[in-house]
Amino acid sequence: MVDVILGMQWGDEGKGKIVDFFAKDYSLVARFQGGPNAGHTLYVNGQKIVLHQIPSGIFHPGIQNLIGNGVVLDPVTLKKECAAVAALGVDVKKNLFIAQRAHLILPTHRALDKAAELAKGEQKIGSTLKGIGPTYMDKTGRNGLRVGNLLDADFTAQYQKLRLKHQQLLDNHGFAEDIAAWETEFFEAIEFLRTLHVVNGEYFINEAIASGRKVLAEGAQGSMLDIDFGTFPFVTSSNTISAGVCSGLGIAPQTIREVYGVTKAYCTRVGGGPFPTELNDETGERLRQIGSEFGATTGRPRRCGWIDLVALKYACMLNGVTALVMTKADVLDTFATLQVGMAYEINGVKTDQMPFELIAPSLKPLYRSFSGWQQPITEFRQPAELPTLMQEYIQFIESYLGVPVRFVSNGPGRDQLIERSACAH
């Protein structure tokens, strides 16, 4: 049996905390896609830590953590991340497992990412420059190196062959930056990677399922960044929706039970691309400051706006979401008026469906206003304590989506998550 936790917006929904909260009820947490462009922020014993590739169950003793085949893995980032986790007293090597079929991010992938983004100029998509896109391109182009190749005697020769191909592409871009230091760091990290548990990921996880163990699949980024169904081309390079769990871990669809979708009580986006409910005003800046909306991986200020129910309902449909987790509800505590995006108007025509492209100049969101609850909720632990006006806000969202908001996060702490016995209205 596999349960799934996914982001419903453009990433940064607070999935790390939610996975950390749920993990205690599972024996295996598995990451199924993405790379080090993801940043899952956790607070462990009052200390903040950002995980980029290691699944968020790593801080629970006895729980195994699998980096699945759908992930593109940067050995350098992984080595640094393992050191940070170990510094908090966790024996990383004991409970971390890596699928042989996961593709490796090479130094030249990072260089290609940077060169391509520079070449786009004003048309850049806002890449994190971590080499994610070029690695997935090599994967689909059948050129990539995988974790399992580390066991090959001629791994260095395989690396040099691919590096030469990449260098030709870099030369075409006129990219002259010296990456020798990146390569030194890479091969040091490769030696570290060889000391970890490398497994046949698909057998590893299916044996766990067959033996009755509970598995939690952890997504990175958000549904609106899905390569197929997101706001293309301003998307990531993998399938971030629940369908990606099967291909990213090697499991069958019928093994999936619950799909938990994580959404903020408002909305944010990092990087380029359309964002219909974005607020480029004092209210947007207020959301950013109160919510500390700065990227966990890049530190970039996040774009902020009201919750977009058109996009959220679309994401719920694509993922087959069975319950929602609403994060950062406390950020809205001081707002007198809240807006909820209910539909789009495109060329004068109203629609509640996601269009082929969101970038039409004529597109504008249509809102419904709600009175804010204007009281702090961070100390509350029971659903009955939540203000009436907040309950009305949540119940409207449930009614529109047809999906229950099962949990509400009212602060960054592990204990600041309120379970509601909610049902769709």
C-alpha positions in Angstrom: 0.0 0.0 0.0 1.3 3.4 -1.1 0.1 6.8 0.0 1.3 9.9 -1.9 2.0 13.5 -0.9 2.2 16.0 -3.7 2.3 19.8 -4.2 -0.8 21.3 -5.8 0.6 24.6 -6.9 3.9 25.8 -8.3 6.0 24.1 -5.6 7.1 25.5 -2.2 3.8 24.4 -0.6 5.5 23.1 2.6 5.5 19.4 1.6 8.7 18.6 3.7 7.0 19.4 7.0 3.9 17.4 5.9 6.0 14.3 4.9 7.9 14.6 8.2 4.6 14.7 10.1 3.1 11.7 8.2 6.4 9.6 8.1 6.0 8.2 11.6 3.1 6.0 10.4 5.1 4.5 7.5 8.1 2.2 7.3 9.5 3.5 3.9 9.5 7.0 2.5 10.3 7.3 -1.2 11.1 10.2 -3.5 10.0 9.6 -7.0 11.0 12.6 -9.3 12.9 15.8 -9.5 16.4 16.7 -8.3 18.2 19.2 -6.1 16.1 22.1 -7.5 13.6 21.0 -4.8 14.0 22.3 -1.3 12.0 20.7 1.5 12.3 22.8 4.7 12.1 21.0 8.1 12.5 22.1 11.7 14.1 19.4 13.7 14.5 20.1 17.5 14.2 23.8 16.7 16.8 23.7 14.0 16.0 24.5 10.4 17.3 22.2 7.7 16.6 22.1 4.0 16.6 18.7 2.2 17.1 18.7 -1.5 17.3 15.0 -2.5 17.1 12.9 0.7 13.4 12.0 1.5 11.9 13.8 4.4 11.5 10.7 6.5 15.3 10.6 7.3 14.8 12.0 10.7 12.7 9.2 11.9 14.7 6.3 13.3 13.9 2.9 11.8 12.2 4.4 8.7 13.9 3.6 5.4 14.3 6.3 2.7 14.5 5.6 -1.0 15.7 7.9 -3.7 13.8 6.4 -6.7 14.7 5.9 -10.3 12.7 9.0 -11.4 15.0 11.3 -9.5 18.0 12.9 -11.1 20.8 12.8 -8.5 23.6 15.3 -7.9 26.3 13.5 -6.0 27.9 16.7 -4.8 24.6 18.0 -3.3 23.9 14.6 -1.8 27.3 14.5 -0.1 26.8 17.9 1.5 23.2 17.1 2.5 24.3 13.8 4.1 26.9 15.8 6.1 24.2 18.3 7.3 21.9 15.5 8.3 24.7 13.6 10.1 25.5 16.7 12.0 22.1 16.5 13.6 22.9 13.0 14.9 21.3 10.9 12.2 23.0 7.8 10.8 22.3 8.6 7.2 24.0 5.5 5.7 21.8 3.2 7.8 18.4 4.2 6.3 19.2 5.8 3.0 18.8 3.8 -0.2 19.3 4.8 -3.8 17.8 3.2 -6.9 20.4 2.0 -9.5 18.3 3.5 -12.3 18.4 7.1 -11.0 20.3 9.3 -13.4 23.4 11.3 -12.4 23.7 15.0 -12.8 27.2 15.7 -14.1 29.2 19.0 -13.9 28.6 19.5 -17.6 24.9 19.3 -17.1 25.1 22.2 -14.7 27.2 24.1 -17.3 24.7 23.3 -20.1 21.9 24.5 -17.9 23.6 27.8 -17.3 24.6 28.3 -20.9 21.1 27.6 -22.2 19.5 30.0 -19.7 21.9 32.7 -20.6 21.2 32.2 -24.3 17.5 32.7 -23.7 18.0 36.2 -22.4 14.7 37.8 -21.6 12.9 34.6 -22.5 14.6 32.6 -19.7 12.3 30.2 -17.8 13.9 30.8 -14.3 15.9 27.6 -14.1 17.7 27.0 -10.8 20.8 26.1 -12.8 21.2 22.8 -11.0 21.5 20.8 -14.3 18.1 19.2 -14.0 16.8 19.9 -17.5 19.9 18.8 -19.4 20.1 15.6 -17.3 16.5 14.7 -18.1 17.3 15.5 -21.8 20.1 13.0 -21.7 17.8 10.5 -20.1 15.2 10.8 -22.8 17.9 11.0 -25.4 19.3 7.7 -24.0 22.7 9.2 -23.3 22.7 9.5 -19.5 24.8 7.9 -16.8 23.0 6.2 -13.9 23.8 5.4 -10.4 24.2 1.7 -11.3 27.0 2.7 -13.7 29.2 3.6 -10.7 29.8 -0.2 -10.4 31.2 -0.4 -13.9 35.0 -0.7 -14.2 35.0 1.8 -17.1 32.8 4.4 -15.4 35.4 7.2 -15.9 35.6 6.4 -19.6 31.8 6.5 -19.9 31.9 9.9 -18.1 34.6 11.3 -20.5 32.7 10.2 -23.5 29.6 12.0 -22.4 31.6 15.0 -21.2 33.1 15.4 -24.7 29.6 15.5 -26.2 28.6 18.1 -23.7 31.7 20.2 -24.4 30.8 20.4 -28.1 27.4 21.8 -27.1 29.0 24.2 -24.7 31.4 25.4 -27.4 28.4 26.1 -29.6 26.9 28.2 -26.9 30.2 30.1 -26.5 30.4 29.0 -22.9 34.0 29.3 -21.7 33.7 29.0 -17.9 36.2 26.7 -16.3 34.4 23.8 -14.5 37.5 21.9 -13.4 36.8 22.6 -9.8 33.2 21.3 -10.3 34.7 18.0 -11.7 37.1 17.6 -8.8 34.2 18.0 -6.4 32.1 15.6 -8.5 34.5 12.7 -8.4 35.1 13.1 -4.6 31.3 12.9 -4.2 31.2 9.8 -6.5 33.5 8.0 -4.1 31.1 8.9 -1.2 28.1 7.8 -3.2 29.7 4.4 -3.6 29.6 3.9 0.2 25.8 4.2 0.3 23.2 1.5 -0.2 22.6 1.2 -4.0 19.6 -1.1 -4.7 17.3 -2.4 -7.4 14.7 0.3 -6.5 11.8 -1.4 -8.2 12.3 -4.7 -6.4 13.2 -3.0 -3.1 9.9 -1.1 -3.0 7.7 -3.8 -4.4 9.0 -6.3 -1.8 8.2 -3.8 0.9 4.6 -3.4 -0.5 4.2 -7.2 -0.9 5.2 -7.7 2.8 2.5 -5.4 4.0 4.7 -2.4 4.8 3.3 1.1 4.5 5.0 3.3 1.9 4.8 7.1 1.6 5.8 8.5 -1.8 7.1 12.1 -1.7 6.8 14.5 -4.6 9.0 17.5 -5.4 8.0 20.8 -7.0 4.2 21.1 -7.7 1.5 19.9 -10.1 1.5 23.1 -12.1 5.1 22.5 -12.9 4.4 19.1 -14.5 6.2 18.7 -17.8 3.0 17.6 -19.5 0.2 19.4 -17.6 1.9 22.4 -16.1 2.3 25.9 -17.5 4.6 24.8 -20.3 7.3 25.9 -21.1 7.7 27.4 -17.6 7.8 23.9 -16.0 10.2 21.4 -14.5 11.5 18.5 -16.5 9.6 15.6 -14.8 6.1 14.4 -14.1 5.2 15.9 -10.7 1.7 14.5 -10.6 0.6 11.2 -9.1 1.0 9.3 -12.4 4.8 10.0 -12.0 4.8 7.9 -8.8 4.4 4.7 -10.8 7.1 5.4 -13.4 9.4 7.1 -10.8 9.4 4.2 -8.4 8.5 1.2 -10.5 5.1 0.4 -8.9 1.7 -0.4 -10.3 -1.2 2.1 -10.2 -3.4 -0.2 -8.0 -0.8 0.0 -5.2 -1.7 3.7 -4.6 -4.3 4.4 -1.9 -4.5 7.9 -0.6 -3.3 11.0 -2.5 -2.7 14.0 -0.2 -2.4 17.3 -2.0 -0.6 20.1 -0.3 -1.7 23.7 -1.0 -0.9 27.0 0.7 -3.9 29.1 1.9 -2.7 31.6 -0.7 -0.4 31.0 -3.7 3.3 31.5 -4.6 5.5 30.9 -7.6 9.3 31.1 -8.1 10.9 32.0 -11.4 9.2 32.9 -14.7 5.9 31.9 -16.1 2.2 32.9 -15.8 0.6 33.4 -12.4 -3.0 34.7 -12.8 -3.6 35.7 -9.2 -0.2 37.3 -8.6 -0.2 40.5 -6.5 2.4 43.0 -7.6 1.4 45.5 -4.9 1.6 46.1 -1.2 -0.6 43.1 -0.4 1.7 40.8 -2.4 4.7 42.1 -0.5 2.9 41.7 2.8 2.2 38.1 2.0 5.9 37.6 1.1 7.2 39.2 4.3 4.8 37.5 6.7 5.2 34.2 5.0 9.0 34.4 4.6 8.5 33.6 1.0 12.1 33.2 -0.2 13.2 30.1 -2.1 14.6 27.3 0.1 17.1 26.3 -2.7 17.9 29.6 -4.3 16.9 32.3 -1.8 14.9 34.1 -4.6 11.9 36.1 -3.5 8.7 34.2 -4.3 6.0 35.8 -6.3 2.8 35.9 -4.1 -0.9 36.1 -4.7 -4.3 34.8 -3.7 -5.3 31.2 -3.9 -6.3 30.1 -7.4 -9.1 27.6 -7.3 -9.2 27.0 -11.1 -5.6 25.8 -11.0 -6.2 23.9 -7.7 -9.2 22.1 -9.0 -7.3 21.1 -12.1 -4.5 19.8 -10.0 -6.9 17.8 -7.8 -8.4 16.3 -10.9 -5.1 15.3 -12.4 -3.8 13.7 -9.2 -7.0 12.0 -8.0 -6.6 13.8 -4.7 -8.4 12.2 -1.8 -7.6 14.9 0.9 -5.9 18.3 1.0 -3.5 19.7 3.5 -3.6 23.5 3.7 -0.3 25.1 4.8 0.6 28.6 6.0 -2.9 29.4 7.0 -1.5 31.6 9.8 0.1 33.9 7.2 -3.4 35.3 6.5 -4.2 36.0 10.2 -3.9 39.8 9.9 -5.7 40.4 6.6 -9.0 42.2 6.8 -10.1 40.9 3.3 -9.2 37.7 1.5 -9.7 37.0 -2.2 -10.3 33.6 -3.8 -9.7 33.2 -7.6 -12.8 31.4 -8.9 -12.6 31.6 -12.6 -10.7 33.2 -15.5 -11.9 35.6 -18.1 -10.2 35.2 -21.5 -11.2 37.6 -24.3 -14.3 38.4 -22.4 -15.3 34.8 -22.0 -15.6 33.3 -18.5 -14.2 29.8 -17.8 -13.5 27.6 -14.8 -11.2 25.3 -16.8 -7.4 25.5 -17.3 -6.7 26.8 -20.8 -4.1 25.4 -23.1 -1.9 28.4 -22.2 -2.2 30.8 -19.3 -0.1 33.5 -21.0 -2.9 35.1 -23.0 -2.6 38.9 -22.4 -6.4 39.2 -22.0 -6.6 36.6 -19.2 -7.7 38.0 -15.9 -8.8 36.2 -12.7 -12.3 36.6 -11.3 -12.5 36.7 -7.5 -14.8 36.2 -4.6 -14.1 38.2 -1.4 -14.1 36.9 2.1 -13.7 38.6 5.5 -10.5 37.8 7.2 -10.5 36.2 10.7 -8.0 38.8 12.0 -6.8 36.8 15.0 -3.7 34.7 15.6 -4.2 30.9 15.2 -0.7 29.7 15.8 -1.4 28.4 19.3 -4.5 26.5 18.3 -4.3 22.7 18.3 -8.0 21.6 17.9 -10.3 22.2 14.9 -13.0 23.7 17.0 -10.7 26.5 18.0 -10.3 27.8 14.5 -12.2 31.1 13.9 -15.7 30.9 12.3 -14.6 33.2 9.4 -11.6 30.9 8.8 -13.9 27.8 8.8 -16.1 29.6 6.2 -13.1 30.3 4.0 -12.0 26.6 4.1 -15.5 25.2 3.6 -16.0 27.3 0.5 -12.7 25.9 -0.9 -13.8 22.4 -0.1 -17.2 23.0 -1.8 -15.6 24.4 -4.9 -13.0 21.6 -5.2 -15.1 18.7 -4.0 -12.2 17.6 -1.9 -11.9 17.8 1.9 -9.3 19.9 3.6 -8.2 17.3 6.1 -5.3 19.2 7.7 -4.5 22.8 8.4 -1.0 23.9 9.2 -0.9 27.0 11.5 2.9 27.4 11.9 6.3 25.8 10.9 6.5 23.6 14.0 6.0 19.8 13.8 3.1 20.1 16.2 1.4 22.9 14.4 -0.9 20.8 12.2 -4.6 20.6 13.0 -6.6 17.6 11.7 -10.2 18.4 10.7 -12.9 15.9 10.4 -13.9 17.7 7.2 -15.8 16.5 4.3 -16.5 18.1 0.9 -19.8 20.1 1.0 
